[in-house]
Amino acid sequence: MKKTIDLTKEGREELTKELEERIAEREVIKEKIATARAFGDLSENEDYSAARSEQKLNESRIAEIEDILKNAKIIANRGHEKVVMGAKVTVSVAGKKYTYSIVGPVEANPLEGKISDQSPIGKAMFGKRAGEEYTLPNGNKGKIISVE
């Protein structure tokens, strides 16, 4: 059974862009390998080993992105009444306001304000409406200010 991966439209666009960049990077890595190979003995050639490692990492990420995009289900990210996947949420915690987008684990990046629905914060807020409170695992309380 295939596992579907929830992505926002923006998340799909970011992954598509990364995939294009990584595919273009193939030629650069190929040239690095050819240049390193020209130095001779491959068993003690650090440049060759580094280029091959870079190639493996790049190809692995390409395969991963292709798999994600193939199994992606695009989620709506506007017009929500409660905290669900794709919602943009403004909260108040300890007197400070924060705005988060609720996304799937693949897109999550807390530094960019993208919180996974599977994270402790995401789970605590999930299903709540504007005006409702939630409790984090550490015992801190927050309040949902708005949900878009």
C-alpha positions as CSV (number, residue, x, y, z in Angstrom):
1,M,0.0,0.0,0.0
2,K,1.4,3.4,-1.0
3,K,1.8,6.0,1.6
4,T,0.5,9.4,0.7
5,I,2.6,12.4,1.7
6,D,0.7,15.6,2.6
7,L,2.3,18.7,1.0
8,T,1.2,22.2,0.5
9,K,1.3,23.7,-2.9
10,E,4.3,25.8,-1.8
11,G,6.0,22.7,-0.5
12,R,5.5,20.9,-3.8
13,E,7.0,24.0,-5.6
14,E,10.0,24.1,-3.3
15,L,10.7,20.3,-3.8
16,T,10.2,20.6,-7.6
17,K,12.7,23.5,-7.7
18,E,15.2,21.5,-5.6
19,L,14.8,18.5,-7.8
20,E,15.6,20.6,-10.9
21,E,18.7,22.1,-9.2
22,R,19.9,18.6,-8.2
23,I,19.4,17.2,-11.7
24,A,21.4,20.2,-13.1
25,E,24.1,19.5,-10.5
26,R,24.6,16.0,-12.0
27,E,26.7,17.5,-14.9
28,V,28.9,19.5,-12.4
29,I,29.5,16.4,-10.3
30,K,30.2,14.3,-13.5
31,E,32.9,16.8,-14.5
32,K,34.5,16.7,-11.0
33,I,34.7,12.9,-11.3
34,A,36.2,13.1,-14.8
35,T,38.8,15.7,-13.6
36,A,39.7,13.6,-10.6
37,R,39.9,10.4,-12.6
38,A,42.5,12.1,-14.9
39,F,44.9,12.4,-11.9
40,G,45.5,8.6,-12.1
41,D,45.4,6.1,-9.2
42,L,41.9,6.1,-7.9
43,S,42.7,4.1,-4.8
44,E,44.4,7.1,-3.2
45,N,42.6,9.9,-5.0
46,E,40.7,12.0,-2.4
47,D,39.2,14.3,-5.0
48,Y,37.7,11.3,-6.8
49,S,36.4,9.8,-3.5
50,A,34.8,13.1,-2.5
51,A,33.2,13.6,-5.9
52,R,31.8,10.0,-5.8
53,S,30.4,10.7,-2.3
54,E,28.8,13.9,-3.5
55,Q,27.3,12.0,-6.4
56,K,25.8,9.3,-4.2
57,L,24.3,12.0,-1.9
58,N,22.8,13.9,-4.8
59,E,21.4,10.8,-6.5
60,S,19.9,9.7,-3.1
61,R,18.2,13.0,-2.6
62,I,16.9,13.0,-6.2
63,A,15.3,9.6,-5.6
64,E,13.8,10.8,-2.3
65,I,12.3,13.9,-3.8
66,E,10.9,12.0,-6.8
67,D,9.3,9.5,-4.4
68,I,7.8,12.3,-2.3
69,L,6.4,14.1,-5.4
70,K,5.0,10.8,-6.8
71,N,3.1,10.1,-3.6
72,A,2.2,13.7,-2.7
73,K,-1.4,14.8,-1.9
74,I,-1.7,18.5,-2.1
75,I,-3.5,20.0,0.9
76,A,-5.4,23.3,0.9
77,N,-3.7,26.0,2.9
78,R,-6.4,28.7,3.2
79,G,-9.8,29.2,4.7
80,H,-9.7,27.0,7.8
81,E,-11.9,27.4,10.9
82,K,-9.7,25.2,13.1
83,V,-6.1,24.1,13.2
84,V,-5.7,21.5,10.5
85,M,-3.0,20.6,7.9
86,G,-2.4,23.6,5.7
87,A,-3.7,26.1,8.2
88,K,-1.8,29.3,9.1
89,V,-2.1,29.8,12.9
90,T,-1.3,32.8,15.1
91,V,-0.8,31.9,18.7
92,S,0.1,33.6,22.0
93,V,2.5,31.9,24.3
94,A,3.8,33.7,27.5
95,G,2.7,37.0,26.1
96,K,4.4,36.7,22.7
97,K,2.8,36.1,19.4
98,Y,4.0,33.5,16.9
99,T,2.6,32.5,13.5
100,Y,3.0,29.0,12.2
101,S,2.0,27.1,9.1
102,I,0.8,23.5,9.9
103,V,2.5,21.2,7.4
104,G,3.4,17.5,7.1
105,P,6.7,16.2,8.4
106,V,8.4,16.4,5.0
107,E,7.9,20.2,4.8
108,A,8.5,21.0,8.5
109,N,11.1,23.6,9.3
110,P,10.5,25.4,12.6
111,L,13.0,28.1,11.7
112,E,10.8,29.1,8.8
113,G,7.6,28.8,11.0
114,K,6.5,25.5,9.4
115,I,5.4,23.2,12.2
116,S,4.6,19.5,11.5
117,D,1.2,18.2,12.5
118,Q,3.1,15.3,14.1
119,S,5.3,17.6,16.3
120,P,4.4,18.1,20.0
121,I,3.4,21.7,19.2
122,G,1.4,20.7,16.2
123,K,-0.4,17.9,18.1
124,A,-1.2,20.3,21.0
125,M,-2.8,22.8,18.6
126,F,-4.5,20.4,16.1
127,G,-8.3,20.7,16.0
128,K,-8.4,23.9,18.1
129,R,-10.3,27.0,17.0
130,A,-9.5,30.7,17.5
131,G,-9.9,31.6,21.2
132,E,-9.1,28.1,22.5
133,E,-6.2,27.3,24.7
134,Y,-3.8,24.4,24.3
135,T,-1.2,22.8,26.6
136,L,2.3,21.9,25.4
137,P,4.1,18.8,26.7
138,N,6.3,20.9,29.0
139,G,3.1,22.3,30.7
140,N,3.2,25.7,29.1
141,K,-0.1,27.0,27.8
142,G,-0.8,28.9,24.6
143,K,-3.9,30.4,23.1
144,I,-5.0,30.3,19.5
145,I,-5.4,33.9,18.3
146,S,-6.4,33.2,14.7
147,V,-6.6,30.4,12.1
148,E,-6.6,31.0,8.4
